[in-house]
């Protein structure tokens, strides 16, 4: 049969720009107890700061900003 592909799209918690991502793989940050997705641009901006402050860098999984197969949901 036909396999569909799925993108989730929402506002980045960092820059408020809309972006698309694989909902299973997208990096996220905890905000008031809720996981909020973060875009690639914000990850790249945040990581040097995180490392400087002794935090783990945000890890981006391969395919995090690509559609996922419907069957993976």
Phi, psi and omega in degrees: 000179180283132173260127178268162174241146186236132170246139164262145177229130175202178179282136174291135179295336181276296189260353180070006175283147174288139175212160182251149185198166172278116185297339180278338190241344187300137174293149180216161177236151178278125176231115182048044176079006179241135176285123180243129180293148182231137185282163182303317181300315180291324176300314182295328178283324185284324189300315179300322179293317179298314181297317179300325181270010176078015178266158174293139173295153175290126182271128177256117179288145175304134179085003184300330183249026177239160179293154175249156177294142178308325182293343180276349183284000000 
